[in-house]
Amino acid sequence: MSRIKWLIAIINIPRFLLHLLFFFIYRKRNEEDVVVGISHHGFKCSSWLGFVYLMTFDKTYRNLFYFRIGVFKYLLFFLAPPHNSFVIATHTTIGKGFLGIHPIGTFVNAERIGQNFVVKNNVTIGYHKNKRPLIGNNVTINSNAVVVGDITIGNNVIVGVGTVLLKSVPDNCVVVGNPAYILKEGGVRVQKKM
């Protein structure tokens, strides 16, 4: 099956020529996202070919690419429309290595997101009392989580499924529940209230 998919991706190269131009112009912004995305699909290849594969088969990746190239996205939408239920707010700052795993119904509107961020489906990251979250490096936010307000999520944090997070989280934690509590801190089970 993967050979057929690669053949289809190669056939789609002419469709994505303009996209490839912007990929190469903004390569520093996009390359790490492609490497993370293509490795998630279980492949290893050159970044430009991986880019074509993701643009062909991962419609939600298009949203990230269009976010990375800014206003130039309006030149390319008609060739490959983004997914309409995955939104990344234009004024969010996002580090390299962003990965959306089936981010259907997901809204990302943080002040800043660090490197190697993973977000899953039906997640809301956004405003509460006119403030947005700051998210560190190596953070994973799992399905159905809500992360809002003037909070900071530290580095190496996992936010569990269905967690409602309204308070800041220190580094190296696993946070779960509603109301949220720290399940693990530094690899040790603590079950600490926040």
C-alpha atoms as a printed R data frame, in Angstrom:
    type eleno elety resid chain resno       x      y       z
1   ATOM     1    CA   MET     A     1   0.000  0.000   0.000
2   ATOM     2    CA   SER     A     2   2.787  2.452   0.808
3   ATOM     3    CA   ARG     A     3   4.271  2.071  -2.692
4   ATOM     4    CA   ILE     A     4   0.938  3.091  -4.173
5   ATOM     5    CA   LYS     A     5   0.785  6.086  -1.848
6   ATOM     6    CA   TRP     A     6   4.317  7.140  -2.811
7   ATOM     7    CA   LEU     A     7   3.407  6.814  -6.486
8   ATOM     8    CA   ILE     A     8   0.339  9.000  -5.932
9   ATOM     9    CA   ALA     A     9   2.494 11.553  -4.065
10  ATOM    10    CA   ILE     A    10   4.985 11.664  -6.935
11  ATOM    11    CA   ILE     A    11   2.163 12.127  -9.441
12  ATOM    12    CA   ASN     A    12   1.006 15.091  -7.323
13  ATOM    13    CA   ILE     A    13   4.362 16.932  -7.602
14  ATOM    14    CA   PRO     A    14   3.094 19.210 -10.420
15  ATOM    15    CA   ARG     A    15   0.085 20.130  -8.261
16  ATOM    16    CA   PHE     A    16   2.426 21.222  -5.471
17  ATOM    17    CA   LEU     A    17   5.103 23.075  -7.474
18  ATOM    18    CA   LEU     A    18   4.136 26.454  -6.021
19  ATOM    19    CA   HIS     A    19   3.941 24.902  -2.569
20  ATOM    20    CA   LEU     A    20   7.430 23.458  -3.044
21  ATOM    21    CA   LEU     A    21   8.716 26.897  -4.007
22  ATOM    22    CA   PHE     A    22   7.463 28.328  -0.704
23  ATOM    23    CA   PHE     A    23   8.700 25.254   1.150
24  ATOM    24    CA   PHE     A    24  12.226 25.944  -0.116
25  ATOM    25    CA   ILE     A    25  11.937 29.711   0.534
26  ATOM    26    CA   TYR     A    26  10.817 29.032   4.129
27  ATOM    27    CA   ARG     A    27  12.751 25.801   4.573
28  ATOM    28    CA   LYS     A    28  14.050 26.678   8.057
29  ATOM    29    CA   ARG     A    29  10.476 27.141   9.276
30  ATOM    30    CA   ASN     A    30   9.111 23.969   7.685
31  ATOM    31    CA   GLU     A    31  11.778 21.286   7.477
32  ATOM    32    CA   GLU     A    32  11.650 20.019  11.061
33  ATOM    33    CA   ASP     A    33   7.831 19.776  10.873
34  ATOM    34    CA   VAL     A    34   8.182 17.595   7.767
35  ATOM    35    CA   VAL     A    35  10.804 15.362   9.395
36  ATOM    36    CA   VAL     A    36   8.573 14.844  12.453
37  ATOM    37    CA   GLY     A    37   5.455 14.343  10.338
38  ATOM    38    CA   ILE     A    38   6.977 11.861   7.920
39  ATOM    39    CA   SER     A    39   8.619  9.849  10.721
40  ATOM    40    CA   HIS     A    40   5.207  9.693  12.425
41  ATOM    41    CA   HIS     A    41   3.929  8.041   9.226
42  ATOM    42    CA   GLY     A    42   6.827  5.569   9.484
43  ATOM    43    CA   PHE     A    43   8.928  6.797   6.557
44  ATOM    44    CA   LYS     A    44  12.353  8.253   6.049
45  ATOM    45    CA   CYS     A    45  13.054 10.319   2.927
46  ATOM    46    CA   SER     A    46  14.283 13.714   1.745
47  ATOM    47    CA   SER     A    47  12.437 16.662   3.250
48  ATOM    48    CA   TRP     A    48  10.998 17.901  -0.063
49  ATOM    49    CA   LEU     A    49   9.598 14.481  -0.982
50  ATOM    50    CA   GLY     A    50   8.237 14.087   2.544
51  ATOM    51    CA   PHE     A    51   6.643 17.504   2.150
52  ATOM    52    CA   VAL     A    52   4.848 16.369  -1.028
53  ATOM    53    CA   TYR     A    53   3.711 13.175   0.722
54  ATOM    54    CA   LEU     A    54   2.295 15.118   3.684
55  ATOM    55    CA   MET     A    55   0.596 17.692   1.454
56  ATOM    56    CA   THR     A    56  -0.998 14.856  -0.522
57  ATOM    57    CA   PHE     A    57  -2.167 12.587   2.308
58  ATOM    58    CA   ASP     A    58  -2.235 14.635   5.535
59  ATOM    59    CA   LYS     A    59  -4.709 17.450   5.003
60  ATOM    60    CA   THR     A    60  -4.171 18.755   8.528
61  ATOM    61    CA   TYR     A    61  -0.433 19.195   7.791
62  ATOM    62    CA   ARG     A    62  -1.468 21.774   5.199
63  ATOM    63    CA   ASN     A    63  -2.816 23.959   8.009
64  ATOM    64    CA   LEU     A    64   0.613 23.992   9.658
65  ATOM    65    CA   PHE     A    65   2.394 24.701   6.364
66  ATOM    66    CA   TYR     A    66   0.045 27.595   5.585
67  ATOM    67    CA   PHE     A    67   0.587 28.941   9.087
68  ATOM    68    CA   ARG     A    68   4.377 28.827   8.553
69  ATOM    69    CA   ILE     A    69   4.314 30.727   5.233
70  ATOM    70    CA   GLY     A    70   2.008 33.499   6.464
71  ATOM    71    CA   VAL     A    71   0.043 35.631   4.003
72  ATOM    72    CA   PHE     A    72   1.388 33.714   1.003
73  ATOM    73    CA   LYS     A    73  -1.033 30.945   1.930
74  ATOM    74    CA   TYR     A    74  -3.759 32.857   0.102
75  ATOM    75    CA   LEU     A    75  -1.950 32.183  -3.183
76  ATOM    76    CA   LEU     A    76  -2.028 28.427  -2.591
77  ATOM    77    CA   PHE     A    77  -5.323 27.581  -0.850
78  ATOM    78    CA   PHE     A    78  -7.173 26.787  -4.070
79  ATOM    79    CA   LEU     A    79  -4.655 24.082  -5.071
80  ATOM    80    CA   ALA     A    80  -4.783 22.239  -1.754
81  ATOM    81    CA   PRO     A    81  -7.314 23.512   0.775
82  ATOM    82    CA   PRO     A    82  -6.511 23.192   4.484
83  ATOM    83    CA   HIS     A    83  -8.618 21.188   6.893
84  ATOM    84    CA   ASN     A    84 -11.455 23.396   8.108
85  ATOM    85    CA   SER     A    85 -11.708 22.016  11.661
86  ATOM    86    CA   PHE     A    86  -8.046 22.447  12.662
87  ATOM    87    CA   VAL     A    87  -7.208 26.066  13.439
88  ATOM    88    CA   ILE     A    88  -3.866 27.624  14.350
89  ATOM    89    CA   ALA     A    89  -4.274 31.285  15.301
90  ATOM    90    CA   THR     A    90  -2.072 33.544  13.174
91  ATOM    91    CA   HIS     A    91  -0.598 35.454  16.135
92  ATOM    92    CA   THR     A    92   0.688 32.305  17.884
93  ATOM    93    CA   THR     A    93   4.448 31.708  17.919
94  ATOM    94    CA   ILE     A    94   5.295 28.033  17.353
95  ATOM    95    CA   GLY     A    95   8.712 26.355  17.555
96  ATOM    96    CA   LYS     A    96  10.025 23.688  15.200
97  ATOM    97    CA   GLY     A    97   8.795 20.112  15.206
98  ATOM    98    CA   PHE     A    98   5.028 20.686  15.541
99  ATOM    99    CA   LEU     A    99   2.989 17.504  15.059
100 ATOM   100    CA   GLY     A   100  -0.783 17.313  14.872
101 ATOM   101    CA   ILE     A   101  -2.019 13.734  15.273
102 ATOM   102    CA   HIS     A   102  -5.555 13.665  13.858
103 ATOM   103    CA   PRO     A   103  -6.112 17.234  15.131
104 ATOM   104    CA   ILE     A   104  -9.728 17.353  14.006
105 ATOM   105    CA   GLY     A   105 -11.766 19.806  16.073
106 ATOM   106    CA   THR     A   106  -8.575 21.355  17.473
107 ATOM   107    CA   PHE     A   107  -8.027 25.056  18.072
108 ATOM   108    CA   VAL     A   108  -4.496 26.283  18.903
109 ATOM   109    CA   ASN     A   109  -4.267 29.851  20.180
110 ATOM   110    CA   ALA     A   110  -1.339 30.128  22.586
111 ATOM   111    CA   GLU     A   111   0.979 33.039  23.259
112 ATOM   112    CA   ARG     A   112   3.977 30.828  22.492
113 ATOM   113    CA   ILE     A   113   4.581 27.133  21.870
114 ATOM   114    CA   GLY     A   114   8.054 25.603  22.137
115 ATOM   115    CA   GLN     A   115   9.746 22.964  20.014
116 ATOM   116    CA   ASN     A   116   8.543 19.384  19.521
117 ATOM   117    CA   PHE     A   117   4.916 20.072  20.368
118 ATOM   118    CA   VAL     A   118   2.308 17.342  19.804
119 ATOM   119    CA   VAL     A   119  -1.419 18.022  19.789
120 ATOM   120    CA   LYS     A   120  -4.225 15.535  19.231
121 ATOM   121    CA   ASN     A   121  -7.908 15.720  18.327
122 ATOM   122    CA   ASN     A   122 -10.578 17.933  19.887
123 ATOM   123    CA   VAL     A   123  -8.140 20.073  21.893
124 ATOM   124    CA   THR     A   124  -8.783 23.695  22.813
125 ATOM   125    CA   ILE     A   125  -5.845 25.963  23.620
126 ATOM   126    CA   GLY     A   126  -6.874 29.554  24.044
127 ATOM   127    CA   TYR     A   127  -8.011 32.652  25.872
128 ATOM   128    CA   HIS     A   128  -9.394 32.942  29.349
129 ATOM   129    CA   LYS     A   129  -9.825 36.447  30.780
130 ATOM   130    CA   ASN     A   130  -7.925 37.877  27.764
131 ATOM   131    CA   LYS     A   131  -4.769 35.823  28.469
132 ATOM   132    CA   ARG     A   132  -3.289 32.900  26.516
133 ATOM   133    CA   PRO     A   133  -1.035 30.009  27.637
134 ATOM   134    CA   LEU     A   134   2.757 29.782  27.247
135 ATOM   135    CA   ILE     A   135   3.786 26.240  26.351
136 ATOM   136    CA   GLY     A   136   7.344 24.899  26.719
137 ATOM   137    CA   ASN     A   137   9.380 22.398  24.695
138 ATOM   138    CA   ASN     A   138   8.519 18.700  24.310
139 ATOM   139    CA   VAL     A   139   4.884 19.060  25.358
140 ATOM   140    CA   THR     A   140   2.114 16.659  24.341
141 ATOM   141    CA   ILE     A   141  -1.538 17.621  24.738
142 ATOM   142    CA   ASN     A   142  -3.838 14.635  24.343
143 ATOM   143    CA   SER     A   143  -7.408 14.368  23.059
144 ATOM   144    CA   ASN     A   144 -10.272 16.417  24.484
145 ATOM   145    CA   ALA     A   145  -8.018 18.561  26.680
146 ATOM   146    CA   VAL     A   146  -8.719 22.216  27.424
147 ATOM   147    CA   VAL     A   147  -5.755 24.497  28.135
148 ATOM   148    CA   VAL     A   148  -6.718 28.133  28.648
149 ATOM   149    CA   GLY     A   149  -5.723 31.326  30.370
150 ATOM   150    CA   ASP     A   150  -2.644 33.008  31.765
151 ATOM   151    CA   ILE     A   151  -0.737 29.803  32.529
152 ATOM   152    CA   THR     A   152   2.668 28.356  31.739
153 ATOM   153    CA   ILE     A   153   3.204 24.728  30.821
154 ATOM   154    CA   GLY     A   154   6.816 23.750  31.471
155 ATOM   155    CA   ASN     A   155   9.117 21.600  29.362
156 ATOM   156    CA   ASN     A   156   8.613 17.832  28.993
157 ATOM   157    CA   VAL     A   157   4.951 17.861  30.050
158 ATOM   158    CA   ILE     A   158   2.174 15.473  29.059
159 ATOM   159    CA   VAL     A   159  -1.407 16.692  29.401
160 ATOM   160    CA   GLY     A   160  -3.725 13.700  29.692
161 ATOM   161    CA   VAL     A   161  -6.929 12.908  27.835
162 ATOM   162    CA   GLY     A   162  -9.845 15.123  28.880
163 ATOM   163    CA   THR     A   163  -7.759 17.298  31.195
164 ATOM   164    CA   VAL     A   164  -9.018 20.805  31.946
165 ATOM   165    CA   LEU     A   165  -5.929 22.884  32.689
166 ATOM   166    CA   LEU     A   166  -6.377 26.325  34.221
167 ATOM   167    CA   LYS     A   167  -3.186 26.482  36.330
168 ATOM   168    CA   SER     A   168   0.521 26.463  35.478
169 ATOM   169    CA   VAL     A   169   2.444 23.192  35.299
170 ATOM   170    CA   PRO     A   170   6.147 22.787  36.239
171 ATOM   171    CA   ASP     A   171   8.686 20.954  34.049
172 ATOM   172    CA   ASN     A   172   8.752 17.151  33.727
173 ATOM   173    CA   CYS     A   173   5.142 16.417  34.726
174 ATOM   174    CA   VAL     A   174   2.164 14.360  33.662
175 ATOM   175    CA   VAL     A   175  -1.084 16.228  34.329
176 ATOM   176    CA   VAL     A   176  -4.530 14.624  34.241
177 ATOM   177    CA   GLY     A   177  -8.103 15.194  35.371
178 ATOM   178    CA   ASN     A   178 -10.791 17.780  35.798
179 ATOM   179    CA   PRO     A   179  -9.831 19.601  37.919
180 ATOM   180    CA   ALA     A   180  -6.278 18.929  36.820
181 ATOM   181    CA   TYR     A   181  -3.736 17.407  39.171
182 ATOM   182    CA   ILE     A   182  -0.124 16.302  38.745
183 ATOM   183    CA   LEU     A   183  -0.029 12.519  38.355
184 ATOM   184    CA   LYS     A   184   3.749 12.270  37.903
185 ATOM   185    CA   GLU     A   185   6.568 14.708  38.549
186 ATOM   186    CA   GLY     A   186  10.089 13.877  37.432
187 ATOM   187    CA   GLY     A   187   8.994 10.313  36.615
188 ATOM   188    CA   VAL     A   188   7.698  9.675  40.154
189 ATOM   189    CA   ARG     A   189   3.985  9.170  40.854
190 ATOM   190    CA   VAL     A   190   2.899 11.976  43.205
191 ATOM   191    CA   GLN     A   191  -0.826 12.696  42.643
192 ATOM   192    CA   LYS     A   192  -0.377 16.310  43.755
193 ATOM   193    CA   LYS     A   193  -3.148 18.918  43.635
194 ATOM   194    CA   MET     A   194  -2.395 22.033  41.650
